[in-house]
Amino acid sequence: MHAAVVHSFHSAPKYETFAAPQPSGQHEALVEVLAAGLHLRVRAQADGSHYTSTDELPLIPGIDGVGRLPDGRRVYFVATDTALGSFADQTVIDLRRSVPIPAHADPVLIAAAMNPAMSSWVTLRRRIQVQPGFKVLVLGATGSSGQMAVQIAKLLGGSQVIAAGRDPERLEALRRLGADATVSLAGDPEEAARRLGEAAAEVDIVLDYLWGQPAELGMLPLLTRRPDRSRLLTWIQIGSVAGANASIPSAALRSANFQLIGSGQGSITPAGYLAEFPALIDLIASGKLILQPAVHPLSSIEEVWNTPEDNRQRIVFVPSL
């Protein structure tokens, strides 16, 4: 078969011939890959920087996708083998980590949207107990995951969704997707943090896809401007686009009812993720979540990999093109 193969954590995957994998366990099956998304998590897998990564090389990247089983059924699956992912003509999946997709569902759209949508969907349904009419700040809302988070927060009953990001055109587009207000993070970081405090001091939840300096500078302005500091603010660390580390001001933990948690692989069980797949797939298939994927043949992996990514569009590779 053909696959995108990583031979070095310092260079792009190469499209080449690779031995086709074979199922070995009773719950395994060989699937024809119909579509697989190039998520930030996949890039981190391929350069060895993700916290779940191993040093095993060569590897085929790709953490999920849509595939066709030998009996013709189409499924969304999560790759279980860290070395044999979904960026290939075929891959072996654990049937226990797959779910059927509706007949009318577009495989490309499912492959594009499931991963970025999953972070906020599972967080708001599994990581915390949201209250009716909750208010949320999406920090890093102009990327694919943030765009999904704005829509999902509204679908789950959020009364106010505030989107924060750097790109003015993308922020404006988020208003059409459900954002009630936007905050620019462009320019001086401390001034941006002040704007966050003014706009989002009354939120109940922060979905943080940035971390790093924006989180470090933004916590105190949000907390110190709250009319009622005894009302809980839950800050949920999901992504680290702006940096892997952030210094937490001690005053943030003492001066208000402030809870800092994370959400991701490990803090939520595989069974917890799997239980949420069907409802999320139905939302995507029905058009209630909007994302515009950019489709490429898998054979163009090197060229696409080295092209600056447009966070508004999730890249999807289709092996058959």
SEKOLPA-756822 format. One record per residue (C-alpha): residue number from 1; residue in three letters; chain; x, y, z negated. Coordinates in nm, 3 decimals. Each point is the difference from the previous one (the first is absolute). Last residue first. Layout:
! residues N
vovo->NUM; numar->ALA; pado->A; xx->X; yy->Y; zz->Z
...
! end
This chain:
! residues 321
vovo->321; numar->LEU; pado->A; xx->-0.742; yy->1.101; zz->0.498
vovo->320; numar->SER; pado->A; xx->-0.044; yy->-0.340; zz->-0.171
vovo->319; numar->PRO; pado->A; xx->0.208; yy->0.085; zz->-0.307
vovo->318; numar->VAL; pado->A; xx->-0.220; yy->0.296; zz->-0.102
vovo->317; numar->PHE; pado->A; xx->0.187; yy->0.240; zz->-0.229
vovo->316; numar->VAL; pado->A; xx->-0.193; yy->0.261; zz->-0.195
vovo->315; numar->ILE; pado->A; xx->0.136; yy->0.343; zz->-0.091
vovo->314; numar->ARG; pado->A; xx->-0.210; yy->0.192; zz->-0.253
vovo->313; numar->GLN; pado->A; xx->-0.077; yy->0.347; zz->0.123
vovo->312; numar->ARG; pado->A; xx->-0.020; yy->0.313; zz->-0.213
vovo->311; numar->ASN; pado->A; xx->0.340; yy->-0.082; zz->-0.147
vovo->310; numar->ASP; pado->A; xx->0.169; yy->0.062; zz->0.332
vovo->309; numar->GLU; pado->A; xx->0.317; yy->-0.208; zz->-0.022
vovo->308; numar->PRO; pado->A; xx->0.327; yy->0.128; zz->0.144
vovo->307; numar->THR; pado->A; xx->0.109; yy->-0.243; zz->0.273
vovo->306; numar->ASN; pado->A; xx->0.264; yy->-0.257; zz->-0.097
vovo->305; numar->TRP; pado->A; xx->-0.248; yy->-0.278; zz->-0.070
vovo->304; numar->VAL; pado->A; xx->-0.194; yy->0.071; zz->0.319
vovo->303; numar->GLU; pado->A; xx->0.302; yy->-0.059; zz->0.224
vovo->302; numar->GLU; pado->A; xx->0.115; yy->-0.309; zz->-0.188
vovo->301; numar->ILE; pado->A; xx->-0.348; yy->-0.154; zz->-0.022
vovo->300; numar->SER; pado->A; xx->-0.094; yy->0.047; zz->0.368
vovo->299; numar->SER; pado->A; xx->-0.046; yy->-0.377; zz->0.055
vovo->298; numar->LEU; pado->A; xx->-0.271; yy->0.005; zz->-0.267
vovo->297; numar->PRO; pado->A; xx->-0.221; yy->0.186; zz->0.244
vovo->296; numar->HIS; pado->A; xx->-0.119; yy->0.335; zz->-0.138
vovo->295; numar->VAL; pado->A; xx->-0.331; yy->0.135; zz->-0.133
vovo->294; numar->ALA; pado->A; xx->-0.027; yy->0.332; zz->-0.184
vovo->293; numar->PRO; pado->A; xx->-0.277; yy->-0.026; zz->-0.257
vovo->292; numar->GLN; pado->A; xx->-0.266; yy->0.267; zz->-0.058
vovo->291; numar->LEU; pado->A; xx->-0.147; yy->-0.036; zz->-0.347
vovo->290; numar->ILE; pado->A; xx->-0.357; yy->0.062; zz->-0.114
vovo->289; numar->LEU; pado->A; xx->-0.170; yy->-0.200; zz->-0.272
vovo->288; numar->LYS; pado->A; xx->-0.376; yy->-0.048; zz->0.035
vovo->287; numar->GLY; pado->A; xx->0.047; yy->-0.151; zz->0.346
vovo->286; numar->SER; pado->A; xx->-0.187; yy->-0.323; zz->-0.074
vovo->285; numar->ALA; pado->A; xx->0.314; yy->-0.211; zz->0.041
vovo->284; numar->ILE; pado->A; xx->0.190; yy->0.213; zz->-0.253
vovo->283; numar->LEU; pado->A; xx->-0.273; yy->-0.015; zz->-0.265
vovo->282; numar->ASP; pado->A; xx->-0.055; yy->-0.374; zz->0.059
vovo->281; numar->ILE; pado->A; xx->0.374; yy->-0.065; zz->-0.035
vovo->280; numar->LEU; pado->A; xx->-0.002; yy->0.184; zz->-0.333
vovo->279; numar->ALA; pado->A; xx->-0.288; yy->-0.208; zz->-0.132
vovo->278; numar->PRO; pado->A; xx->0.167; yy->-0.324; zz->0.110
vovo->277; numar->PHE; pado->A; xx->0.349; yy->0.085; zz->-0.133
vovo->276; numar->GLU; pado->A; xx->-0.085; yy->0.091; zz->-0.361
vovo->275; numar->ALA; pado->A; xx->0.011; yy->-0.354; zz->-0.141
vovo->274; numar->LEU; pado->A; xx->0.334; yy->-0.056; zz->0.169
vovo->273; numar->TYR; pado->A; xx->0.159; yy->0.293; zz->-0.179
vovo->272; numar->GLY; pado->A; xx->-0.109; yy->-0.123; zz->-0.341
vovo->271; numar->ALA; pado->A; xx->0.108; yy->-0.354; zz->0.081
vovo->270; numar->PRO; pado->A; xx->0.345; yy->0.129; zz->0.093
vovo->269; numar->THR; pado->A; xx->0.012; yy->0.161; zz->-0.346
vovo->268; numar->ILE; pado->A; xx->0.018; yy->0.375; zz->-0.048
vovo->267; numar->SER; pado->A; xx->0.294; yy->0.152; zz->-0.189
vovo->266; numar->GLY; pado->A; xx->0.229; yy->-0.233; zz->0.194
vovo->265; numar->GLN; pado->A; xx->-0.050; yy->0.146; zz->0.346
vovo->264; numar->GLY; pado->A; xx->-0.124; yy->0.351; zz->-0.051
vovo->263; numar->SER; pado->A; xx->-0.150; yy->0.250; zz->-0.239
vovo->262; numar->GLY; pado->A; xx->0.187; yy->0.202; zz->-0.258
vovo->261; numar->ILE; pado->A; xx->-0.107; yy->0.165; zz->-0.322
vovo->260; numar->LEU; pado->A; xx->0.029; yy->0.339; zz->-0.172
vovo->259; numar->GLN; pado->A; xx->-0.270; yy->0.098; zz->-0.250
vovo->258; numar->PHE; pado->A; xx->-0.040; yy->0.352; zz->-0.131
vovo->257; numar->ASN; pado->A; xx->-0.227; yy->0.121; zz->-0.279
vovo->256; numar->ALA; pado->A; xx->0.190; yy->0.326; zz->-0.034
vovo->255; numar->SER; pado->A; xx->0.296; yy->0.167; zz->-0.170
vovo->254; numar->ARG; pado->A; xx->0.204; yy->-0.302; zz->-0.100
vovo->253; numar->LEU; pado->A; xx->0.062; yy->-0.200; zz->0.319
vovo->252; numar->ALA; pado->A; xx->0.033; yy->0.305; zz->0.224
vovo->251; numar->ALA; pado->A; xx->0.219; yy->0.168; zz->-0.260
vovo->250; numar->SER; pado->A; xx->0.260; yy->-0.274; zz->0.049
vovo->249; numar->PRO; pado->A; xx->0.040; yy->0.109; zz->0.361
vovo->248; numar->ILE; pado->A; xx->0.031; yy->-0.314; zz->0.218
vovo->247; numar->SER; pado->A; xx->0.312; yy->0.005; zz->0.216
vovo->246; numar->ALA; pado->A; xx->-0.075; yy->-0.146; zz->0.344
vovo->245; numar->ASN; pado->A; xx->0.168; yy->-0.283; zz->0.188
vovo->244; numar->ALA; pado->A; xx->-0.058; yy->-0.183; zz->0.329
vovo->243; numar->GLY; pado->A; xx->-0.030; yy->0.318; zz->0.204
vovo->242; numar->ALA; pado->A; xx->-0.234; yy->0.198; zz->0.223
vovo->241; numar->VAL; pado->A; xx->-0.159; yy->-0.301; zz->0.173
vovo->240; numar->SER; pado->A; xx->-0.034; yy->-0.185; zz->-0.330
vovo->239; numar->GLY; pado->A; xx->-0.338; yy->-0.171; zz->0.012
vovo->238; numar->ILE; pado->A; xx->-0.270; yy->-0.116; zz->-0.244
vovo->237; numar->GLN; pado->A; xx->0.053; yy->0.184; zz->-0.330
vovo->236; numar->ILE; pado->A; xx->-0.338; yy->0.047; zz->-0.168
vovo->235; numar->TRP; pado->A; xx->-0.046; yy->0.308; zz->-0.219
vovo->234; numar->THR; pado->A; xx->-0.300; yy->-0.042; zz->-0.230
vovo->233; numar->LEU; pado->A; xx->-0.127; yy->0.323; zz->-0.155
vovo->232; numar->LEU; pado->A; xx->-0.216; yy->-0.057; zz->-0.309
vovo->231; numar->ARG; pado->A; xx->-0.197; yy->0.287; zz->-0.150
vovo->230; numar->SER; pado->A; xx->0.171; yy->0.116; zz->-0.320
vovo->229; numar->ARG; pado->A; xx->0.163; yy->0.283; zz->0.193
vovo->228; numar->ASP; pado->A; xx->-0.335; yy->0.169; zz->0.051
vovo->227; numar->PRO; pado->A; xx->0.034; yy->0.311; zz->0.216
vovo->226; numar->ARG; pado->A; xx->0.288; yy->-0.169; zz->0.188
vovo->225; numar->ARG; pado->A; xx->0.260; yy->0.255; zz->0.106
vovo->224; numar->THR; pado->A; xx->0.279; yy->-0.152; zz->-0.209
vovo->223; numar->LEU; pado->A; xx->-0.053; yy->-0.346; zz->0.148
vovo->222; numar->LEU; pado->A; xx->0.006; yy->0.083; zz->0.370
vovo->221; numar->PRO; pado->A; xx->0.289; yy->0.245; zz->-0.032
vovo->220; numar->LEU; pado->A; xx->0.187; yy->-0.255; zz->-0.217
vovo->219; numar->MET; pado->A; xx->-0.022; yy->-0.290; zz->0.244
vovo->218; numar->GLY; pado->A; xx->0.087; yy->0.175; zz->0.326
vovo->217; numar->LEU; pado->A; xx->0.373; yy->0.053; zz->-0.036
vovo->216; numar->GLU; pado->A; xx->0.096; yy->-0.363; zz->-0.055
vovo->215; numar->ALA; pado->A; xx->-0.269; yy->-0.129; zz->0.233
vovo->214; numar->PRO; pado->A; xx->0.107; yy->0.223; zz->0.289
vovo->213; numar->GLN; pado->A; xx->0.369; yy->-0.067; zz->-0.081
vovo->212; numar->GLY; pado->A; xx->-0.009; yy->-0.379; zz->0.038
vovo->211; numar->TRP; pado->A; xx->-0.344; yy->-0.168; zz->0.020
vovo->210; numar->LEU; pado->A; xx->-0.159; yy->0.029; zz->0.346
vovo->209; numar->TYR; pado->A; xx->-0.297; yy->-0.236; zz->0.035
vovo->208; numar->ASP; pado->A; xx->-0.163; yy->0.112; zz->-0.324
vovo->207; numar->LEU; pado->A; xx->-0.371; yy->-0.067; zz->-0.052
vovo->206; numar->VAL; pado->A; xx->-0.080; yy->0.246; zz->-0.277
vovo->205; numar->ILE; pado->A; xx->-0.315; yy->-0.070; zz->-0.201
vovo->204; numar->ASP; pado->A; xx->-0.239; yy->0.198; zz->-0.220
vovo->203; numar->VAL; pado->A; xx->0.034; yy->0.332; zz->0.180
vovo->202; numar->GLU; pado->A; xx->-0.061; yy->0.326; zz->-0.185
vovo->201; numar->ALA; pado->A; xx->0.336; yy->0.169; zz->0.052
vovo->200; numar->ALA; pado->A; xx->-0.005; yy->-0.066; zz->0.374
vovo->199; numar->ALA; pado->A; xx->0.003; yy->0.335; zz->0.178
vovo->198; numar->GLU; pado->A; xx->0.192; yy->0.224; zz->-0.239
vovo->197; numar->GLY; pado->A; xx->0.241; yy->-0.268; zz->-0.113
vovo->196; numar->LEU; pado->A; xx->0.072; yy->-0.112; zz->0.354
vovo->195; numar->ARG; pado->A; xx->0.068; yy->0.358; zz->0.104
vovo->194; numar->ARG; pado->A; xx->0.253; yy->0.031; zz->-0.282
vovo->193; numar->ALA; pado->A; xx->0.168; yy->-0.319; zz->0.120
vovo->192; numar->ALA; pado->A; xx->0.029; yy->0.150; zz->0.349
vovo->191; numar->GLU; pado->A; xx->0.164; yy->0.309; zz->-0.152
vovo->190; numar->GLU; pado->A; xx->0.247; yy->-0.224; zz->-0.177
vovo->189; numar->PRO; pado->A; xx->0.076; yy->-0.189; zz->0.322
vovo->188; numar->ASP; pado->A; xx->0.058; yy->0.317; zz->0.209
vovo->187; numar->GLY; pado->A; xx->-0.151; yy->-0.049; zz->0.345
vovo->186; numar->ALA; pado->A; xx->-0.253; yy->-0.261; zz->0.104
vovo->185; numar->LEU; pado->A; xx->-0.209; yy->-0.191; zz->-0.254
vovo->184; numar->SER; pado->A; xx->-0.324; yy->0.147; zz->0.133
vovo->183; numar->VAL; pado->A; xx->-0.313; yy->-0.077; zz->-0.199
vovo->182; numar->THR; pado->A; xx->-0.327; yy->-0.113; zz->0.154
vovo->181; numar->ALA; pado->A; xx->-0.362; yy->0.005; zz->-0.116
vovo->180; numar->ASP; pado->A; xx->-0.315; yy->-0.209; zz->0.038
vovo->179; numar->ALA; pado->A; xx->0.179; yy->-0.270; zz->0.199
vovo->178; numar->GLY; pado->A; xx->-0.252; yy->-0.220; zz->0.183
vovo->177; numar->LEU; pado->A; xx->0.145; yy->-0.099; zz->0.335
vovo->176; numar->ARG; pado->A; xx->-0.070; yy->0.333; zz->0.168
vovo->175; numar->ARG; pado->A; xx->0.184; yy->0.175; zz->-0.281
vovo->174; numar->LEU; pado->A; xx->0.291; yy->-0.235; zz->0.068
vovo->173; numar->ALA; pado->A; xx->0.047; yy->0.158; zz->0.343
vovo->172; numar->GLU; pado->A; xx->0.088; yy->0.331; zz->-0.169
vovo->171; numar->LEU; pado->A; xx->0.268; yy->-0.173; zz->-0.204
vovo->170; numar->ARG; pado->A; xx->0.140; yy->-0.162; zz->0.313
vovo->169; numar->GLU; pado->A; xx->0.025; yy->0.336; zz->0.172
vovo->168; numar->PRO; pado->A; xx->0.164; yy->0.161; zz->-0.304
vovo->167; numar->ASP; pado->A; xx->0.271; yy->-0.268; zz->-0.044
vovo->166; numar->ARG; pado->A; xx->0.141; yy->-0.004; zz->-0.353
vovo->165; numar->GLY; pado->A; xx->-0.240; yy->-0.204; zz->-0.208
vovo->164; numar->ALA; pado->A; xx->-0.268; yy->0.014; zz->-0.269
vovo->163; numar->ALA; pado->A; xx->-0.359; yy->-0.123; zz->0.043
vovo->162; numar->ILE; pado->A; xx->-0.260; yy->0.076; zz->-0.268
vovo->161; numar->VAL; pado->A; xx->-0.297; yy->-0.234; zz->-0.025
vovo->160; numar->GLN; pado->A; xx->-0.300; yy->0.110; zz->-0.205
vovo->159; numar->SER; pado->A; xx->-0.311; yy->-0.200; zz->-0.085
vovo->158; numar->GLY; pado->A; xx->0.173; yy->-0.337; zz->0.051
vovo->157; numar->GLY; pado->A; xx->-0.258; yy->-0.272; zz->0.054
vovo->156; numar->LEU; pado->A; xx->0.190; yy->-0.296; zz->0.142
vovo->155; numar->LEU; pado->A; xx->-0.044; yy->0.119; zz->0.359
vovo->154; numar->LYS; pado->A; xx->0.147; yy->0.339; zz->-0.090
vovo->153; numar->ALA; pado->A; xx->0.309; yy->-0.153; zz->-0.161
vovo->152; numar->ILE; pado->A; xx->0.030; yy->-0.230; zz->0.302
vovo->151; numar->GLN; pado->A; xx->0.008; yy->0.286; zz->0.249
vovo->150; numar->VAL; pado->A; xx->0.269; yy->0.197; zz->-0.183
vovo->149; numar->ALA; pado->A; xx->0.197; yy->-0.318; zz->-0.068
vovo->148; numar->MET; pado->A; xx->0.001; yy->-0.098; zz->0.369
vovo->147; numar->GLN; pado->A; xx->0.163; yy->0.329; zz->0.095
vovo->146; numar->GLY; pado->A; xx->0.245; yy->-0.045; zz->-0.284
vovo->145; numar->SER; pado->A; xx->0.095; yy->-0.344; zz->0.128
vovo->144; numar->SER; pado->A; xx->0.050; yy->0.126; zz->0.355
vovo->143; numar->GLY; pado->A; xx->0.201; yy->0.303; zz->-0.108
vovo->142; numar->THR; pado->A; xx->-0.149; yy->0.347; zz->-0.051
vovo->141; numar->ALA; pado->A; xx->-0.133; yy->-0.064; zz->-0.350
vovo->140; numar->GLY; pado->A; xx->0.331; yy->0.001; zz->-0.184
vovo->139; numar->LEU; pado->A; xx->-0.147; yy->0.072; zz->-0.342
vovo->138; numar->VAL; pado->A; xx->-0.366; yy->-0.103; zz->0.015
vovo->137; numar->LEU; pado->A; xx->-0.174; yy->0.185; zz->-0.284
vovo->136; numar->VAL; pado->A; xx->-0.316; yy->-0.162; zz->-0.134
vovo->135; numar->LYS; pado->A; xx->-0.326; yy->0.095; zz->-0.169
vovo->134; numar->PHE; pado->A; xx->-0.233; yy->-0.267; zz->-0.137
vovo->133; numar->GLY; pado->A; xx->-0.374; yy->0.028; zz->0.063
vovo->132; numar->PRO; pado->A; xx->-0.081; yy->-0.331; zz->-0.165
vovo->131; numar->GLN; pado->A; xx->0.293; yy->-0.125; zz->-0.211
vovo->130; numar->VAL; pado->A; xx->0.290; yy->-0.196; zz->0.141
vovo->129; numar->GLN; pado->A; xx->0.130; yy->-0.300; zz->-0.193
vovo->128; numar->ILE; pado->A; xx->0.367; yy->-0.033; zz->0.089
vovo->127; numar->ARG; pado->A; xx->0.232; yy->-0.242; zz->0.182
vovo->126; numar->ARG; pado->A; xx->-0.259; yy->-0.219; zz->0.174
vovo->125; numar->ARG; pado->A; xx->-0.254; yy->0.209; zz->0.191
vovo->124; numar->LEU; pado->A; xx->0.178; yy->0.335; zz->0.029
vovo->123; numar->THR; pado->A; xx->0.341; yy->-0.159; zz->0.047
vovo->122; numar->VAL; pado->A; xx->-0.130; yy->-0.267; zz->0.239
vovo->121; numar->TRP; pado->A; xx->-0.153; yy->0.258; zz->0.231
vovo->120; numar->SER; pado->A; xx->0.287; yy->0.248; zz->-0.036
vovo->119; numar->SER; pado->A; xx->0.275; yy->-0.243; zz->0.099
vovo->118; numar->MET; pado->A; xx->-0.212; yy->-0.213; zz->0.233
vovo->117; numar->ALA; pado->A; xx->-0.073; yy->0.280; zz->0.244
vovo->116; numar->PRO; pado->A; xx->0.361; yy->0.030; zz->0.116
vovo->115; numar->ASN; pado->A; xx->0.032; yy->-0.380; zz->0.035
vovo->114; numar->MET; pado->A; xx->-0.339; yy->-0.073; zz->0.155
vovo->113; numar->ALA; pado->A; xx->-0.005; yy->0.283; zz->0.253
vovo->112; numar->ALA; pado->A; xx->0.232; yy->-0.090; zz->0.286
vovo->111; numar->ALA; pado->A; xx->-0.050; yy->-0.377; zz->0.005
vovo->110; numar->ILE; pado->A; xx->-0.378; yy->0.041; zz->-0.026
vovo->109; numar->LEU; pado->A; xx->0.002; yy->0.262; zz->0.277
vovo->108; numar->VAL; pado->A; xx->0.212; yy->-0.218; zz->0.228
vovo->107; numar->PRO; pado->A; xx->-0.214; yy->-0.308; zz->-0.064
vovo->106; numar->ASP; pado->A; xx->-0.319; yy->0.188; zz->0.102
vovo->105; numar->ALA; pado->A; xx->-0.289; yy->-0.147; zz->-0.196
vovo->104; numar->HIS; pado->A; xx->-0.312; yy->-0.117; zz->0.188
vovo->103; numar->ALA; pado->A; xx->0.040; yy->-0.366; zz->-0.097
vovo->102; numar->PRO; pado->A; xx->0.047; yy->0.090; zz->-0.365
vovo->101; numar->ILE; pado->A; xx->0.339; yy->-0.076; zz->-0.162
vovo->100; numar->PRO; pado->A; xx->0.067; yy->-0.321; zz->-0.189
vovo->99; numar->VAL; pado->A; xx->0.215; yy->0.020; zz->-0.316
vovo->98; numar->SER; pado->A; xx->0.360; yy->-0.099; zz->-0.064
vovo->97; numar->ARG; pado->A; xx->0.212; yy->-0.060; zz->-0.307
vovo->96; numar->ARG; pado->A; xx->-0.135; yy->-0.348; zz->-0.076
vovo->95; numar->LEU; pado->A; xx->0.068; yy->-0.093; zz->0.363
vovo->94; numar->ASP; pado->A; xx->0.372; yy->0.037; zz->-0.069
vovo->93; numar->ILE; pado->A; xx->0.140; yy->0.124; zz->0.328
vovo->92; numar->VAL; pado->A; xx->0.257; yy->-0.124; zz->0.249
vovo->91; numar->THR; pado->A; xx->0.094; yy->0.242; zz->0.274
vovo->90; numar->GLN; pado->A; xx->-0.038; yy->0.030; zz->0.374
vovo->89; numar->ASP; pado->A; xx->0.085; yy->0.249; zz->0.273
vovo->88; numar->ALA; pado->A; xx->0.210; yy->0.188; zz->-0.250
vovo->87; numar->PHE; pado->A; xx->-0.003; yy->0.306; zz->-0.223
vovo->86; numar->SER; pado->A; xx->-0.219; yy->-0.170; zz->-0.264
vovo->85; numar->GLY; pado->A; xx->0.263; yy->-0.109; zz->-0.250
vovo->84; numar->LEU; pado->A; xx->0.238; yy->-0.292; zz->-0.034
vovo->83; numar->ALA; pado->A; xx->0.269; yy->0.092; zz->-0.255
vovo->82; numar->THR; pado->A; xx->-0.217; yy->0.114; zz->-0.291
vovo->81; numar->ASP; pado->A; xx->-0.238; yy->-0.293; zz->0.054
vovo->80; numar->THR; pado->A; xx->-0.347; yy->0.091; zz->-0.130
vovo->79; numar->ALA; pado->A; xx->-0.132; yy->0.215; zz->0.283
vovo->78; numar->VAL; pado->A; xx->-0.340; yy->0.150; zz->-0.082
vovo->77; numar->PHE; pado->A; xx->-0.271; yy->-0.106; zz->0.238
vovo->76; numar->TYR; pado->A; xx->-0.298; yy->0.142; zz->0.188
vovo->75; numar->VAL; pado->A; xx->-0.171; yy->-0.284; zz->0.179
vovo->74; numar->ARG; pado->A; xx->-0.129; yy->-0.092; zz->0.344
vovo->73; numar->ARG; pado->A; xx->-0.152; yy->-0.342; zz->0.054
vovo->72; numar->GLY; pado->A; xx->0.101; yy->-0.180; zz->0.320
vovo->71; numar->ASP; pado->A; xx->0.054; yy->-0.351; zz->-0.143
vovo->70; numar->PRO; pado->A; xx->0.379; yy->0.042; zz->0.017
vovo->69; numar->LEU; pado->A; xx->-0.027; yy->0.317; zz->-0.212
vovo->68; numar->ARG; pado->A; xx->0.010; yy->0.345; zz->0.159
vovo->67; numar->GLY; pado->A; xx->0.188; yy->0.273; zz->-0.183
vovo->66; numar->VAL; pado->A; xx->-0.042; yy->0.347; zz->-0.147
vovo->65; numar->GLY; pado->A; xx->0.289; yy->0.144; zz->-0.191
vovo->64; numar->ASP; pado->A; xx->0.197; yy->0.020; zz->-0.322
vovo->63; numar->ILE; pado->A; xx->0.347; yy->0.052; zz->-0.144
vovo->62; numar->GLY; pado->A; xx->0.206; yy->0.039; zz->0.316
vovo->61; numar->PRO; pado->A; xx->0.372; yy->-0.058; zz->0.028
vovo->60; numar->ILE; pado->A; xx->0.169; yy->-0.305; zz->0.154
vovo->59; numar->LEU; pado->A; xx->0.308; yy->-0.077; zz->-0.201
vovo->58; numar->PRO; pado->A; xx->0.362; yy->-0.087; zz->0.064
vovo->57; numar->LEU; pado->A; xx->0.097; yy->0.040; zz->-0.275
vovo->56; numar->GLU; pado->A; xx->-0.095; yy->-0.054; zz->-0.366
vovo->55; numar->ASP; pado->A; xx->0.114; yy->0.278; zz->-0.231
vovo->54; numar->THR; pado->A; xx->-0.338; yy->0.015; zz->-0.175
vovo->53; numar->SER; pado->A; xx->-0.259; yy->0.277; zz->0.004
vovo->52; numar->THR; pado->A; xx->-0.271; yy->0.040; zz->-0.265
vovo->51; numar->TYR; pado->A; xx->0.122; yy->0.343; zz->-0.116
vovo->50; numar->HIS; pado->A; xx->0.011; yy->0.122; zz->0.358
vovo->49; numar->SER; pado->A; xx->0.337; yy->0.127; zz->0.125
vovo->48; numar->GLY; pado->A; xx->0.112; yy->-0.294; zz->0.213
vovo->47; numar->ASP; pado->A; xx->-0.010; yy->0.192; zz->0.329
vovo->46; numar->ALA; pado->A; xx->-0.262; yy->-0.227; zz->0.155
vovo->45; numar->GLN; pado->A; xx->-0.217; yy->-0.024; zz->-0.310
vovo->44; numar->ALA; pado->A; xx->0.008; yy->0.377; zz->-0.046
vovo->43; numar->ARG; pado->A; xx->-0.110; yy->0.042; zz->0.362
vovo->42; numar->VAL; pado->A; xx->-0.277; yy->-0.252; zz->-0.060
vovo->41; numar->ARG; pado->A; xx->-0.119; yy->0.187; zz->-0.313
vovo->40; numar->LEU; pado->A; xx->-0.019; yy->0.317; zz->0.204
vovo->39; numar->HIS; pado->A; xx->-0.245; yy->-0.188; zz->0.222
vovo->38; numar->LEU; pado->A; xx->0.061; yy->-0.121; zz->0.354
vovo->37; numar->GLY; pado->A; xx->-0.328; yy->-0.184; zz->0.053
vovo->36; numar->ALA; pado->A; xx->-0.051; yy->-0.345; zz->0.148
vovo->35; numar->ALA; pado->A; xx->-0.231; yy->-0.109; zz->0.284
vovo->34; numar->LEU; pado->A; xx->-0.112; yy->-0.322; zz->0.169
vovo->33; numar->VAL; pado->A; xx->0.243; yy->-0.242; zz->-0.167
vovo->32; numar->GLU; pado->A; xx->-0.069; yy->-0.358; zz->0.107
vovo->31; numar->VAL; pado->A; xx->-0.037; yy->-0.191; zz->-0.323
vovo->30; numar->LEU; pado->A; xx->0.170; yy->-0.311; zz->-0.139
vovo->29; numar->ALA; pado->A; xx->-0.172; yy->-0.133; zz->-0.310
vovo->28; numar->GLU; pado->A; xx->0.094; yy->-0.063; zz->-0.362
vovo->27; numar->HIS; pado->A; xx->-0.218; yy->-0.123; zz->-0.286
vovo->26; numar->GLN; pado->A; xx->0.117; yy->-0.362; zz->0.019
vovo->25; numar->GLY; pado->A; xx->0.364; yy->0.102; zz->0.018
vovo->24; numar->SER; pado->A; xx->0.264; yy->-0.016; zz->0.273
vovo->23; numar->PRO; pado->A; xx->-0.128; yy->0.216; zz->0.283
vovo->22; numar->GLN; pado->A; xx->0.256; yy->0.041; zz->0.279
vovo->21; numar->PRO; pado->A; xx->0.192; yy->0.311; zz->0.097
vovo->20; numar->ALA; pado->A; xx->0.087; yy->0.075; zz->0.365
vovo->19; numar->ALA; pado->A; xx->0.373; yy->0.033; zz->0.053
vovo->18; numar->PHE; pado->A; xx->0.089; yy->0.353; zz->0.103
vovo->17; numar->THR; pado->A; xx->0.046; yy->0.169; zz->0.335
vovo->16; numar->GLU; pado->A; xx->0.079; yy->0.369; zz->-0.021
vovo->15; numar->TYR; pado->A; xx->-0.132; yy->0.346; zz->-0.074
vovo->14; numar->LYS; pado->A; xx->0.253; yy->0.167; zz->-0.228
vovo->13; numar->PRO; pado->A; xx->-0.077; yy->0.156; zz->-0.339
vovo->12; numar->ALA; pado->A; xx->0.154; yy->0.343; zz->-0.057
vovo->11; numar->SER; pado->A; xx->0.336; yy->0.038; zz->-0.173
vovo->10; numar->HIS; pado->A; xx->0.143; yy->0.039; zz->-0.351
vovo->9; numar->PHE; pado->A; xx->-0.174; yy->-0.291; zz->-0.174
vovo->8; numar->SER; pado->A; xx->0.170; yy->-0.229; zz->0.251
vovo->7; numar->HIS; pado->A; xx->-0.123; yy->-0.297; zz->0.203
vovo->6; numar->VAL; pado->A; xx->-0.367; yy->0.100; zz->0.004
vovo->5; numar->VAL; pado->A; xx->-0.199; yy->-0.189; zz->0.264
vovo->4; numar->ALA; pado->A; xx->-0.302; yy->0.118; zz->0.197
vovo->3; numar->ALA; pado->A; xx->-0.146; yy->-0.321; zz->0.142
vovo->2; numar->HIS; pado->A; xx->-0.040; yy->-0.201; zz->0.318
vovo->1; numar->MET; pado->A; xx->-0.098; yy->-0.368; zz->-0.005
! end
